[in-house]
C-alpha cells in the first residue's frame, strides 16, 4: 500500500487541490468534504489511489470512502496538508444546508429530527417483534404459543411488552426533545411539551378517533377547546416544538438575563400549549391522519401498483435523502394505527442492494479492489446500511442500480398484495423479519426472495447484453 502521506497528497490533488477544499469532517468510513467547485474533481484518478474504495456526491458533500479506522488517520493527515480547520458534523450540516433549496432544507430538517430518536424506535420495534414471537401460536408449537406452553415466561413477556411500548406511548416526548433541539431551543422543554400532549387527564387520541362526541372541552372566553391528547402523533408535535423554540428564543431577547430562569420557560410553555390545543394541534392532527389514511387506502385499493411504485422509487429516494419523509409517515402509522406497512414493503430495497453488489463481486473478476468493495458492501447492506453498496458499486456501474429498482419494485408489489405489516420501523437487512408480525413471515420471506432473484437475474442480463451500462465502465 502507498505511504499514507503520499496517498493523502494524491487525494487532495484529485479533488482539485487544497484551495478547492472549503471544509471537511469524517464519519465511520468516509471523508466528507465541502468543495468550492466539484467539477475540478478527477474521479478516475481519485479511485486509483490504494486507500480509496470509492467516492460520490450526496447532499452537497463530496464523500471519499476510506474504511473504518483508517479514515481517522487519513483525516488527520488531510487536515495537516490542506491547512483547513477541523469541523464538526453539525457545522458541516449547516454549511451544506445553506446551499440547499427549500425542499432539501425541509427534508434535512426532518432527517435531523427523526434520526436521533431512531435507535429508540428500532429497539421498540424489535422488542415488540420478540413479544409477538412469544405470544403468537404456531411458531414453536402447533396451535399454541410459547407462553401457552411455558407460562412461567408470562412475567418476562409482560416486562418486554412494557419496555417495547414505551417509545410509542411517549413518542411526542421523544419528538419534542429532538425537534426543539433542532430548532435551537431547550430540549428539556421539548420533553415537557411532549409529555403535556399525552397527559393522562386528556382524552386519548385513539379514543377520540373512535368517538369524538365523548371528548370534554375547556371553555376559554367562550371558545370550546377539546381536551384531547396527541398520542402517536408526529406532525402536530413538530409544529408545536417549532412554536416553543420560537417563543423561547424571542423571550430570551426581551427578558433580562437575571429573571429569564423564572419567566422564559413557563411563558413559552403556556403560549405554546394554548396555541397547540386551540389551533395548531387540531389542524395538523387532521392533516397527519389524512396522510396516513390516504396511504393506507391507496395500498388497500391498488396494492400491487402502490407497492411497485414505492419499491421502484425507494432506491433513488435514498440518494436524494427524500426517504426520510417516509420515516415520518411510518412513525405516524406506528403511533396511530399500531402497525406500519411502508417500512416492511420497502425493505426489499435493502435485500436488492446487497444482491446486486454480491452479483458484481462475481462479475468483476479482473478488478481485485472493486471485488473487495462489492463483498464488504454486500455484508453492510444486509446489515441495514446500504450506502456503501449504492455509491461504491451499484450506482457507479448503473445497471446494477437499475436492477435494484426493478427487483425491489416486484418484491414490494408482492408484499403489498399480501398486506404485510410490521410492529414498527425495525432494523434493516437480514434481521428485519423480527419486526414483522409472525403471521406475515412466510409472505415476507417470499417477497424478499423475489427481490433477490429478480435483482441477481437482471444484473446478469444487463451485464451480458450491455444494457444501462455507465459511460465510464
Buried (B, 14 or more C-beta within 10 A) or exposed (E): EEEBEEBBBBBBBBBBEBEBBBBBBBEEBBBBBBBEEBEEBEBEBBBEBEBBBBBBBBBBBBBBBBBEEBBEEBBBBBBEBBEBEEBEEEBBBEBBBEEBEEEBBEBBBBBBBBEBBBEBBBBBBBBBBBBBBBBBBEBBEEEEBBBBEBEEBEEEBEEBBEBBBBBBBBBBBBBBBBBBBBBEBBBEBBBBBBEBBBEEEBBBBBBBBEEEEEBEEEEEEEEEBBBBBBBBBBBBBBBBBBBBBBBBBEBBEEBEEEEBEEBBBEBBBEBBBBBBBBEBBBEBBEEBBEBBEEBBEBBEEBBBBBBBBBBBBBBBBBBEBBBBBBBBBBBBBBBBBBBBBBBBBBBBBBBBBBBBBBBBBEBBEEEEBBBBBBBBBBBBBBBBBBBBBBBBBBBBBBBBBBBBBBBBBBBBBBBBBBBBBBBBBBBBBBBBBBBBBBBBBEBBEBBBBBBBBBBBBBBBEBBEEEEBBEEEE
